[in-house]
Amino acid sequence: MHQAIASGEGVMLSVFRVDQMTIEQVCQSVSMTTTISCYNSPEQIVVSGLREDVKKVEELLRERGASVKFLDVSAPFHSPLMEPIAAQFADELAKYKFNTLDWPVISNVTAKAYSKTDGLVPRLTAQLTHPVQWQSSMQELQRLGVTHAIELGPQTVLRNLMRFNAPNIRAFSFDKEDDRKSLRKELKREIEVAPRIISKTMAIASATRNRNFDQAAYQTGVIEPYRVIQQIQEELDRTGQNPTVEQMHAAIDMLQSVFTTKQVPIEEQRERFDQLFQSTGVRYLFPDFQMPKKIGYLLEEDSYA
């Protein structure tokens, strides 16, 4: 990291109790290389830059009522000052082969979930020079239906930020004994619910009214995919195992096929999927899933004066 900037010349400053716009204006007034590097929450933002420039930012923000604190770091991370090593970092990452992701990952640059390794190198490289979208990332997890979060590092900083940014998510710090006890109780309840997604998709598929009487289409779009999921459920019942993420995805694909083939109204489809995800708590496993949407049409109309 010291190849980007001399040791001790780059710093990061945590800022509290002043709005984002004020911080941006102050940074711009000092220098082009002093920027916001972390959007932690509406009440906490981090600035990165050269030491002398950030000291000026500190003074100006204190005058505006801010509370500030220098962070114990070795470089001005997540800022344009890291650009000199970005290409080198990308070259290093390109030497490695990345396995298929078992779980979706939230990018701290875009605050969006991704589940494929395509474009992974530029995505990771961008973290060096772009600000961390922590607040938006937590809100994205909440939007995806995540119900629980665990901070694996020491202390409770991330847990507290999660509770502030996404209050609907139950957040725990693995470093704290009381949190670990509460977490065990929460996970025990979740383990009893999540595996039911396979059987629930089958139940919904069976109970949904059919409006399509094309037998060939029904065989291809309903019977065949349903039998595949039925075999998966029978195997899970036999072994006592929980479904894999791939099996859960297959069940969702089956349900979508059934809805399409049975010509289920869009609103009913949305309602069914909402019920499914709310009752199983696994919405976060499907970051790319899009709720069925109504199709709109534009009509050409001649106008006569």
C-alpha positions as CSV (number, residue, x, y, z in Angstrom):
1,M,0.0,0.0,0.0
2,H,2.9,2.3,0.6
3,Q,3.6,2.3,-3.1
4,A,0.5,4.4,-3.5
5,I,1.6,7.1,-1.1
6,A,4.4,7.5,1.4
7,S,3.9,6.0,4.8
8,G,2.1,8.4,7.2
9,E,1.2,10.9,4.4
10,G,-2.3,9.5,3.8
11,V,-4.9,9.4,6.6
12,M,-8.6,8.7,7.2
13,L,-10.9,10.8,9.4
14,S,-14.2,9.6,10.9
15,V,-16.8,12.4,11.0
16,F,-19.9,12.5,13.1
17,R,-22.9,14.9,13.6
18,V,-22.7,16.8,10.3
19,D,-24.5,16.1,7.1
20,Q,-23.0,14.5,4.0
21,M,-23.4,17.6,1.7
22,T,-21.4,19.7,4.2
23,I,-18.6,17.2,4.3
24,E,-18.5,17.0,0.5
25,Q,-18.4,20.7,0.1
26,V,-15.6,21.1,2.7
27,C,-13.5,18.3,1.0
28,Q,-13.9,19.9,-2.4
29,S,-12.9,23.3,-1.0
30,V,-9.6,21.8,0.4
31,S,-8.4,19.6,-2.5
32,M,-9.5,17.3,-5.3
33,T,-7.9,14.3,-3.7
34,T,-9.7,14.7,-0.3
35,T,-12.9,12.7,-0.6
36,I,-15.5,10.7,1.3
37,S,-14.2,7.2,1.5
38,C,-16.9,5.4,3.6
39,Y,-20.6,6.1,3.9
40,N,-21.1,4.2,7.2
41,S,-24.5,5.8,8.2
42,P,-26.3,9.1,8.0
43,E,-24.5,10.0,11.2
44,Q,-21.0,8.7,10.4
45,I,-18.9,9.3,7.3
46,V,-15.2,8.8,6.7
47,V,-12.9,11.0,4.8
48,S,-9.6,10.0,3.1
49,G,-6.7,12.2,1.8
50,L,-3.3,13.6,2.4
51,R,-2.5,14.4,6.0
52,E,-2.2,18.1,5.7
53,D,-5.4,18.4,3.6
54,V,-7.4,16.2,6.0
55,K,-6.2,18.4,8.9
56,K,-7.7,21.4,7.2
57,V,-10.9,19.4,6.6
58,E,-10.9,18.5,10.3
59,E,-10.6,22.1,11.4
60,L,-13.4,23.3,9.0
61,L,-15.8,20.6,10.1
62,R,-15.1,21.2,13.8
63,E,-16.1,24.8,13.1
64,R,-19.4,23.5,11.8
65,G,-20.1,21.4,14.9
66,A,-18.8,18.1,13.8
67,S,-17.2,15.5,16.0
68,V,-14.1,14.0,14.3
69,K,-11.6,11.2,15.0
70,F,-8.5,10.1,13.0
71,L,-8.5,6.4,12.3
72,D,-5.5,4.1,13.0
73,V,-4.7,3.1,9.4
74,S,-1.7,3.1,7.2
75,A,-3.1,4.6,4.0
76,P,-6.0,6.7,2.6
77,F,-8.0,3.7,1.6
78,H,-11.0,3.8,-0.8
79,S,-9.9,7.1,-2.4
80,P,-8.3,8.2,-5.7
81,L,-5.0,8.4,-3.9
82,M,-4.9,4.6,-4.1
83,E,-5.0,4.7,-7.9
84,P,-1.2,4.0,-8.4
85,I,-1.5,0.5,-7.0
86,A,-4.9,-0.4,-8.5
87,A,-3.5,-1.7,-11.8
88,Q,-0.9,-3.7,-9.9
89,F,-3.6,-5.2,-7.7
90,A,-5.7,-6.1,-10.7
91,D,-2.7,-7.9,-12.3
92,E,-2.1,-9.8,-9.1
93,L,-5.8,-10.9,-8.8
94,A,-5.7,-12.0,-12.5
95,K,-3.2,-14.7,-11.5
96,Y,-5.9,-16.6,-9.5
97,K,-8.8,-18.8,-10.4
98,F,-12.0,-18.0,-8.4
99,N,-14.4,-20.8,-7.6
100,T,-18.1,-20.5,-8.0
101,L,-19.6,-18.6,-5.2
102,D,-21.7,-20.6,-2.7
103,W,-23.4,-17.5,-1.4
104,P,-24.3,-14.1,-2.9
105,V,-21.9,-11.2,-2.0
106,I,-22.8,-7.6,-1.6
107,S,-20.3,-5.3,-3.4
108,N,-19.2,-2.4,-1.2
109,V,-18.8,-0.3,-4.3
110,T,-22.2,-0.8,-5.9
111,A,-24.2,-1.9,-2.8
112,K,-25.7,-4.7,-5.0
113,A,-25.5,-8.4,-4.6
114,Y,-23.7,-10.6,-7.1
115,S,-23.4,-14.4,-7.3
116,K,-21.1,-14.9,-10.3
117,T,-17.4,-14.5,-10.6
118,D,-17.6,-12.7,-14.0
119,G,-16.1,-9.3,-13.6
120,L,-14.8,-10.1,-10.1
121,V,-11.3,-8.7,-10.6
122,P,-12.4,-5.2,-11.7
123,R,-15.1,-5.3,-9.0
124,L,-12.5,-6.0,-6.2
125,T,-10.0,-3.6,-7.7
126,A,-12.5,-0.8,-7.6
127,Q,-12.7,-1.1,-3.8
128,L,-9.3,0.5,-3.6
129,T,-10.3,3.8,-5.2
130,H,-14.1,4.0,-4.6
131,P,-16.0,4.8,-1.4
132,V,-17.5,2.0,0.7
133,Q,-21.3,2.1,0.4
134,W,-21.9,0.5,3.8
135,Q,-25.2,2.2,4.6
136,S,-26.6,1.3,1.1
137,S,-25.3,-2.3,1.4
138,M,-27.1,-2.8,4.7
139,Q,-30.3,-1.4,3.2
140,E,-29.9,-3.7,0.2
141,L,-29.7,-6.7,2.6
142,Q,-32.8,-5.6,4.2
143,R,-34.5,-5.2,0.8
144,L,-33.5,-8.7,-0.1
145,G,-35.2,-10.1,3.0
146,V,-32.2,-10.9,5.2
147,T,-33.4,-11.4,8.7
148,H,-30.1,-11.9,10.7
149,A,-26.6,-10.6,10.5
150,I,-23.5,-11.7,12.4
151,E,-20.4,-9.6,13.0
152,L,-17.4,-12.0,13.1
153,G,-14.7,-9.5,14.1
154,P,-14.0,-8.0,17.5
155,Q,-16.2,-5.4,19.2
156,T,-19.6,-4.3,18.0
157,V,-19.1,-1.5,15.5
158,L,-20.6,-3.3,12.5
159,R,-23.4,-4.8,14.6
160,N,-24.4,-1.3,15.8
161,L,-24.2,0.2,12.3
162,M,-26.4,-2.6,11.0
163,R,-29.0,-2.0,13.7
164,F,-28.9,1.7,12.8
165,N,-29.0,1.4,9.0
166,A,-31.3,-1.7,8.7
167,P,-33.4,-2.0,11.9
168,N,-35.5,-4.9,10.5
169,I,-32.4,-7.1,10.6
170,R,-31.5,-8.8,13.8
171,A,-27.7,-8.1,14.3
172,F,-25.3,-9.9,16.6
173,S,-21.7,-9.7,17.5
174,F,-20.0,-13.1,17.7
175,D,-17.4,-11.5,20.0
176,K,-20.0,-11.0,22.8
177,E,-21.2,-14.0,24.8
178,D,-24.7,-12.6,25.3
179,D,-25.1,-12.1,21.6
180,R,-23.9,-15.7,20.9
181,K,-26.5,-17.1,23.3
182,S,-29.3,-15.0,21.6
183,L,-28.0,-16.0,18.2
184,R,-28.2,-19.7,19.0
185,K,-31.9,-19.3,19.9
186,E,-32.6,-17.4,16.8
187,L,-30.8,-19.8,14.5
188,K,-32.6,-22.8,16.0
189,R,-35.9,-21.2,15.0
190,E,-34.6,-20.4,11.5
191,I,-33.3,-23.9,10.9
192,E,-36.8,-25.2,11.5
193,V,-38.3,-22.9,8.9
194,A,-35.9,-22.4,6.0
195,P,-35.7,-26.0,4.7
196,R,-39.4,-26.0,4.1
197,I,-39.0,-23.9,1.0
198,I,-39.0,-27.0,-1.3
199,S,-42.2,-28.4,0.2
200,K,-43.8,-25.0,0.2
201,T,-43.1,-24.4,-3.5
202,M,-44.7,-27.8,-4.2
203,A,-47.7,-26.9,-2.2
204,I,-48.2,-23.6,-3.9
205,A,-47.7,-25.1,-7.3
206,S,-50.3,-27.8,-6.6
207,A,-52.9,-25.4,-5.1
208,T,-52.6,-22.8,-7.8
209,R,-55.5,-22.7,-10.2
210,N,-54.8,-23.6,-13.9
211,R,-56.1,-21.4,-16.7
212,N,-54.3,-23.1,-19.5
213,F,-55.8,-26.3,-21.1
214,D,-53.0,-26.9,-23.6
215,Q,-52.0,-30.5,-22.5
216,A,-48.6,-30.4,-24.2
217,A,-47.7,-27.1,-22.5
218,Y,-49.0,-28.3,-19.2
219,Q,-46.9,-31.5,-19.4
220,T,-43.7,-29.4,-20.2
221,G,-44.3,-26.4,-17.9
222,V,-46.0,-28.0,-14.9
223,I,-45.8,-31.8,-14.7
224,E,-42.1,-32.3,-15.6
225,P,-40.5,-29.5,-13.5
226,Y,-42.8,-30.5,-10.6
227,R,-41.6,-34.1,-10.7
228,V,-38.0,-33.0,-10.6
229,I,-38.6,-31.0,-7.4
230,Q,-40.7,-33.9,-6.0
231,Q,-37.7,-36.2,-6.4
232,I,-35.5,-33.7,-4.6
233,Q,-37.9,-33.5,-1.7
234,E,-38.1,-37.3,-1.5
235,E,-34.4,-37.6,-1.4
236,L,-34.2,-34.9,1.4
237,D,-36.8,-36.7,3.4
238,R,-34.9,-40.0,3.0
239,T,-31.5,-38.5,4.0
240,G,-32.7,-35.9,6.5
241,Q,-30.5,-33.3,4.9
242,N,-31.4,-29.6,4.3
243,P,-31.8,-28.4,0.7
244,T,-28.8,-26.8,-1.0
245,V,-28.9,-23.3,-2.5
246,E,-29.0,-24.9,-5.9
247,Q,-32.0,-27.1,-5.0
248,M,-33.8,-24.0,-3.6
249,H,-33.1,-22.2,-6.9
250,A,-34.5,-25.1,-8.8
251,A,-37.7,-25.0,-6.7
252,I,-38.2,-21.3,-7.4
253,D,-37.6,-22.0,-11.1
254,M,-40.2,-24.7,-11.0
255,L,-42.7,-22.4,-9.4
256,Q,-42.1,-19.7,-12.0
257,S,-42.6,-22.2,-14.7
258,V,-45.9,-23.4,-13.2
259,F,-47.2,-19.8,-12.8
260,T,-46.3,-19.0,-16.4
261,T,-47.9,-22.2,-17.8
262,K,-51.0,-22.0,-15.7
263,Q,-51.4,-18.3,-16.7
264,V,-51.5,-17.1,-13.2
265,P,-52.3,-13.3,-12.9
266,I,-49.3,-11.2,-12.1
267,E,-50.7,-9.8,-8.8
268,E,-51.4,-13.4,-7.6
269,Q,-47.8,-14.4,-8.5
270,R,-46.4,-11.6,-6.5
271,E,-48.5,-12.4,-3.6
272,R,-47.5,-16.0,-3.6
273,F,-43.8,-15.2,-3.8
274,D,-44.1,-12.7,-1.0
275,Q,-45.8,-15.3,1.2
276,L,-43.1,-17.9,0.3
277,F,-40.2,-15.7,1.1
278,Q,-41.7,-14.2,4.2
279,S,-42.5,-17.7,5.6
280,T,-39.1,-19.2,4.9
281,G,-36.8,-16.2,5.4
282,V,-34.6,-17.1,2.4
283,R,-35.1,-14.1,0.2
284,Y,-31.4,-13.1,0.5
285,L,-30.4,-16.3,-1.3
286,F,-32.1,-14.9,-4.5
287,P,-30.4,-11.5,-5.2
288,D,-31.1,-11.8,-8.9
289,F,-34.8,-12.8,-8.5
290,Q,-37.2,-10.3,-10.0
291,M,-40.8,-10.2,-8.9
292,P,-43.2,-10.7,-11.9
293,K,-44.1,-7.4,-13.4
294,K,-47.0,-6.2,-15.5
295,I,-46.3,-5.6,-19.1
296,G,-47.2,-2.2,-20.4
297,Y,-48.0,-1.2,-23.9
298,L,-47.7,2.0,-25.9
299,L,-50.5,2.8,-28.3
300,E,-49.9,4.8,-31.5
301,E,-52.6,7.4,-31.9
302,D,-53.1,9.8,-34.9
303,S,-54.0,13.3,-33.9
304,Y,-56.3,15.4,-36.0
305,A,-56.4,19.1,-35.7
